[in-house]
Amino acid sequence: GAGATTRIAARLAAPGHAVGVDISAPLLERARASTAAEGVANAAYECADAQVHPFPADAYDVVVSRGGVMFFEDHAAAFRNLARALRPGGRLAFVCPQPPGPHSPEARTLALFARLVDEEPGAEAVAARTAMASLSDPDRVREVLAGYEEVTVEPVTVEAVWGRDVPDAVEFLLSRYPGGALPASRLAELEAALRPYATDRGVRMRAGVWLVTAVRP
Ligand SMILES: C[S@@+](CC[C@H](N)C(=O)[O-])C[C@H]1O[C@@H](n2cnc3c(N)ncnc32)[C@H](O)[C@@H]1O
């Protein structure tokens, strides 16, 4: 992403260091700029596909991801690649979405967004939505982490920030679903659905995620 989790990791790891990986060059440009502006000297970034990138073997103590790994196309192979990068005894931790509760504000908003997007052409948007749910089943999580030990999958409820304000939250939603550009009338409908959750600390909705941890043998 734009490096928020990498900067947190770098601060916790000092005097060690953190490497942020993303396939999006524009996001990494933002990440590098924020990291320099905040004076975090022990974080670096690599533009790479984490599923197949030839990370140095046995090189890292910890792999963390906040809402990234469910986008992998071949989860089992990707987690094997990340295990190779971890030293023996190294730890993996990530969060990914739980299936949204049927009546939660998040589920209602995402369902509305899905409906608006589905009414527009854009197979990529549908694929991205499928990816969001790809690790929502804990059994599936355990299956793709077959090479790891001590796998735990714990439910956590978080207050997710969708954006600084309503337009920012809409932009975030659209960016999560590439190809999901919407005409003005549909954008207005989405803005109206998000408005009740706008606070002076951003657009906030409670959401359920899985916190998954594992150890490389
Ligand atoms: C929802 S964002 C989360 C970003 C960040 N972890 C955060 O919490 O701010 C998901 C990110 O995963 C990246 N991504 C998706 N597939 C990837 C892959 N195979 N390798 C590296 N990054 C990937 C996307 O480009 C996107 O920036």
Ligand as a Chemical Component Dictionary entry (heavy atoms), coordinates in Angstrom:
data_LIG
# 
_chem_comp.id                   LIG 
_chem_comp.type                 NON-POLYMER 
_chem_comp.pdbx_formal_charge   0 
_chem_comp.three_letter_code    LIG 
# 
loop_
_chem_comp_atom.comp_id 
_chem_comp_atom.atom_id 
_chem_comp_atom.alt_atom_id 
_chem_comp_atom.type_symbol 
_chem_comp_atom.charge 
_chem_comp_atom.model_Cartn_x 
_chem_comp_atom.model_Cartn_y 
_chem_comp_atom.model_Cartn_z 
_chem_comp_atom.pdbx_ordinal 
LIG C1  C1  C 0  -6.034 -3.097  0.679  1  
LIG S1  S1  S 1  -4.380 -2.668  0.220  2  
LIG C2  C2  C 0  -3.571 -2.754  1.806  3  
LIG C3  C3  C 0  -2.315 -1.953  1.845  4  
LIG C4  C4  C 0  -1.573 -1.909  3.193  5  
LIG N1  N1  N 0  -1.256 -3.225  3.699  6  
LIG C5  C5  C 0  -2.320 -1.098  4.231  7  
LIG O1  O1  O 0  -2.853 -1.663  5.167  8  
LIG O2  O2  O -1 -2.394 0.125   4.082  9  
LIG C6  C6  C 0  -3.839 -4.123  -0.663 10 
LIG C7  C7  C 0  -2.534 -3.918  -1.412 11 
LIG O3  O3  O 0  -2.040 -5.173  -1.878 12 
LIG C8  C8  C 0  -1.314 -4.963  -3.073 13 
LIG N2  N2  N 0  -1.131 -6.253  -3.731 14 
LIG C9  C9  C 0  -2.101 -7.041  -4.268 15 
LIG N3  N3  N 0  -1.547 -8.164  -4.768 16 
LIG C10 C10 C 0  -0.206 -8.093  -4.522 17 
LIG C11 C11 C 0  0.908  -8.967  -4.809 18 
LIG N4  N4  N 0  0.746  -10.122 -5.433 19 
LIG N5  N5  N 0  2.142  -8.580  -4.414 20 
LIG C12 C12 C 0  2.325  -7.390  -3.774 21 
LIG N6  N6  N 0  1.317  -6.528  -3.492 22 
LIG C13 C13 C 0  0.070  -6.880  -3.852 23 
LIG C14 C14 C 0  -2.178 -3.959  -3.802 24 
LIG O4  O4  O 0  -1.428 -3.263  -4.797 25 
LIG C15 C15 C 0  -2.644 -3.047  -2.651 26 
LIG O5  O5  O 0  -1.818 -1.915  -2.492 27 
# 
loop_
_chem_comp_bond.comp_id 
_chem_comp_bond.atom_id_1 
_chem_comp_bond.atom_id_2 
_chem_comp_bond.value_order 
_chem_comp_bond.pdbx_ordinal 
LIG C1  S1  SING 1  
LIG S1  C2  SING 2  
LIG S1  C6  SING 3  
LIG C2  C3  SING 4  
LIG C3  C4  SING 5  
LIG C4  N1  SING 6  
LIG C4  C5  SING 7  
LIG C5  O1  DOUB 8  
LIG C5  O2  SING 9  
LIG C6  C7  SING 10 
LIG C7  O3  SING 11 
LIG C7  C15 SING 12 
LIG O3  C8  SING 13 
LIG C8  N2  SING 14 
LIG C8  C14 SING 15 
LIG N2  C9  SING 16 
LIG N2  C13 SING 17 
LIG C9  N3  DOUB 18 
LIG N3  C10 SING 19 
LIG C10 C11 SING 20 
LIG C10 C13 DOUB 21 
LIG C11 N4  SING 22 
LIG C11 N5  DOUB 23 
LIG N5  C12 SING 24 
LIG C12 N6  DOUB 25 
LIG N6  C13 SING 26 
LIG C14 O4  SING 27 
LIG C14 C15 SING 28 
LIG C15 O5  SING 29 
# 
